[in-house]
């Protein structure tokens, strides 16, 4: 198994991001993707990861858990890492990932890792 490539940040308007956005989003809820399992979703639901729309920031919006966020948000300062398992709604080739933390300033994960598997359900 080869070593994972180093991560890097890219600007949202970069050619790389624009080219990625021109591809189909295999994790889209409109294609039937769904959250199978997750470690935590105390502040915001993991299903927000599957939305087709761009995330929005509403500075004045709060809910019973605190500041409302349009993304997946777990409890902060966990000893362990947080995770979610997403079942893609449609098979295809993965060209890249967009991990957008633009509205999470100060409480976003400093690192992410992504694993994929080509699996089918066993009945």
VOPAGU-2260 file (C-alpha; in pm, 1 decimal, decimal comma):
REM VOPAGU-2260
SITE   aa  ch    i         X         Y         Z
SITE  UNK   A    0       0,0       0,0       0,0
SITE  UNK   A    1     140,9     340,2     -92,5
SITE  UNK   A    2     171,4     630,1     149,2
SITE  UNK   A    3    -105,5     888,0     151,4
SITE  UNK   A    4     -22,4    1212,3     -27,9
SITE  UNK   A    5      33,1    1522,4     180,3
SITE  UNK   A    6    -265,9    1752,2     208,7
SITE  UNK   A    7    -272,8    2111,9      94,8
SITE  UNK   A    8    -520,7    2393,8      88,4
SITE  UNK   A    9    -644,6    2547,2    -233,1
SITE  UNK   A   10    -842,3    2862,8    -294,1
SITE  UNK   A   11   -1215,8    2810,9    -366,7
SITE  UNK   A   12   -1176,2    2988,5    -701,2
SITE  UNK   A   13    -868,9    2790,9    -812,8
SITE  UNK   A   14    -871,4    2602,2   -1141,7
SITE  UNK   A   15    -845,4    2274,4    -947,8
SITE  UNK   A   16   -1158,2    2342,6    -743,9
SITE  UNK   A   17   -1353,0    2468,2   -1044,6
SITE  UNK   A   18   -1258,3    2154,8   -1241,6
SITE  UNK   A   19   -1365,1    1933,2    -949,4
SITE  UNK   A   20   -1700,0    2111,6    -921,7
SITE  UNK   A   21   -1762,7    2040,7   -1290,6
SITE  UNK   A   22   -1766,9    1666,3   -1207,8
SITE  UNK   A   23   -2069,1    1484,7   -1067,8
SITE  UNK   A   24   -2088,4    1481,3    -688,7
SITE  UNK   A   25   -2117,5    1110,8    -609,0
SITE  UNK   A   26   -2196,4    1196,9    -245,1
SITE  UNK   A   27   -2504,0    1397,9    -344,9
SITE  UNK   A   28   -2831,9    1327,1    -169,0
SITE  UNK   A   29   -3003,9    1374,4    -506,7
SITE  UNK   A   30   -2818,7    1063,4    -634,5
SITE  UNK   A   31   -2936,4     863,0    -335,0
SITE  UNK   A   32   -2628,6     895,6    -114,6
SITE  UNK   A   33   -2688,6     845,8     254,5
SITE  UNK   A   34   -2516,1     853,9     588,9
SITE  UNK   A   35   -2469,1     497,6     717,8
SITE  UNK   A   36   -2311,2     578,7    1053,8
SITE  UNK   A   37   -2129,3     857,0    1240,4
SITE  UNK   A   38   -1940,1     915,4    1564,5
SITE  UNK   A   39   -2121,8    1229,6    1676,1
SITE  UNK   A   40   -2347,6    1502,9    1543,1
SITE  UNK   A   41   -2414,1    1706,5    1854,1
SITE  UNK   A   42   -2410,3    2051,9    1689,5
SITE  UNK   A   43   -2510,0    1973,4    1330,8
SITE  UNK   A   44   -2622,5    1664,2    1139,8
SITE  UNK   A   45   -2388,2    1455,2     927,3
SITE  UNK   A   46   -2652,1    1455,9     651,6
SITE  UNK   A   47   -2549,3    1816,1     580,9
SITE  UNK   A   48   -2243,2    1666,0     408,5
SITE  UNK   A   49   -2469,0    1535,9     130,9
SITE  UNK   A   50   -2647,1    1860,0      40,3
SITE  UNK   A   51   -2631,3    1974,0    -320,2
SITE  UNK   A   52   -2639,3    2345,0    -235,6
SITE  UNK   A   53   -2335,6    2550,1    -134,8
SITE  UNK   A   54   -2310,5    2593,0     242,7
SITE  UNK   A   55   -2438,8    2921,7     382,5
SITE  UNK   A   56   -2342,9    3120,4     689,0
SITE  UNK   A   57   -2617,4    3293,9     888,1
SITE  UNK   A   58   -2444,8    3492,6    1165,6
SITE  UNK   A   59   -2762,9    3562,1    1362,6
SITE  UNK   A   60   -2906,8    3208,8    1355,4
SITE  UNK   A   61   -2890,8    2991,4    1669,0
SITE  UNK   A   62   -3068,1    2675,9    1782,8
SITE  UNK   A   63   -3099,4    2484,9    2112,2
SITE  UNK   A   64   -2741,4    2355,8    2074,5
SITE  UNK   A   65   -2578,1    2691,5    2002,2
SITE  UNK   A   66   -2470,4    2856,2    1679,4
SITE  UNK   A   67   -2648,5    2705,5    1377,2
SITE  UNK   A   68   -2405,1    2574,1    1116,3
SITE  UNK   A   69   -2470,4    2448,9     765,0
SITE  UNK   A   70   -2236,8    2151,3     782,0
SITE  UNK   A   71   -2151,9    1852,0     998,2
SITE  UNK   A   72   -2039,1    1958,9    1343,3
SITE  UNK   A   73   -1952,6    1734,7    1636,1
SITE  UNK   A   74   -1862,4    1815,6    1994,4
SITE  UNK   A   75   -1541,8    2009,8    2018,6
SITE  UNK   A   76   -1214,2    1897,8    2172,4
SITE  UNK   A   77   -1275,8    1523,9    2147,6
SITE  UNK   A   78   -1000,4    1294,7    2270,3
SITE  UNK   A   79   -1060,5    1070,3    1971,7
SITE  UNK   A   80   -1134,7    1158,4    1611,9
SITE  UNK   A   81   -1480,3    1193,0    1458,8
SITE  UNK   A   82   -1589,8     991,4    1157,3
SITE  UNK   A   83   -1879,9     928,6     927,4
SITE  UNK   A   84   -1954,6     654,4     676,7
SITE  UNK   A   85   -2125,2     766,2     356,9
SITE  UNK   A   86   -2280,7     528,4     108,1
SITE  UNK   A   87   -2252,8     683,8    -236,0
SITE  UNK   A   88   -2575,9     680,5    -430,8
SITE  UNK   A   89   -2412,9     599,2    -761,7
SITE  UNK   A   90   -2093,4     413,2    -859,7
SITE  UNK   A   91   -1819,8     606,1   -1033,1
SITE  UNK   A   92   -1456,9     711,0   -1033,6
SITE  UNK   A   93   -1343,2     945,9    -759,0
SITE  UNK   A   94   -1129,2    1232,7    -889,7
SITE  UNK   A   95   -1098,5    1431,8    -567,8
SITE  UNK   A   96   -1265,6    1559,0    -254,5
SITE  UNK   A   97   -1379,1    1903,2    -149,5
SITE  UNK   A   98   -1349,8    1938,9     227,6
SITE  UNK   A   99   -1501,2    2282,5     275,8
SITE  UNK   A  100   -1452,4    2433,7     622,0
SITE  UNK   A  101   -1503,8    2793,4     510,4
SITE  UNK   A  102   -1775,1    2874,4     765,2
SITE  UNK   A  103   -1609,2    2684,4    1050,2
SITE  UNK   A  104   -1354,8    2932,0    1178,2
SITE  UNK   A  105   -1175,7    2828,9    1492,9
SITE  UNK   A  106   -1352,5    2497,2    1549,0
SITE  UNK   A  107   -1283,9    2301,9    1231,5
SITE  UNK   A  108   -1076,2    1986,3    1218,8
SITE  UNK   A  109    -710,1    2066,5    1154,4
SITE  UNK   A  110    -674,6    1745,8     948,8
SITE  UNK   A  111    -899,4    1500,3     769,0
SITE  UNK   A  112    -840,0    1161,7     615,9
SITE  UNK   A  113   -1063,1     991,7     364,5
SITE  UNK   A  114   -1086,4     621,0     294,6
SITE  UNK   A  115   -1294,8     454,8      25,5
SITE  UNK   A  116   -1410,9     102,3     -41,9
SITE  UNK   A  117   -1589,6     -63,4    -329,2
SITE  UNK   A  118   -1838,2    -267,1    -129,8
SITE  UNK   A  119   -2180,4    -420,8    -173,8
SITE  UNK   A  120   -2433,0    -517,3      89,5
SITE  UNK   A  121   -2447,8    -881,7     185,1
SITE  UNK   A  122   -2801,5   -1011,5     233,0
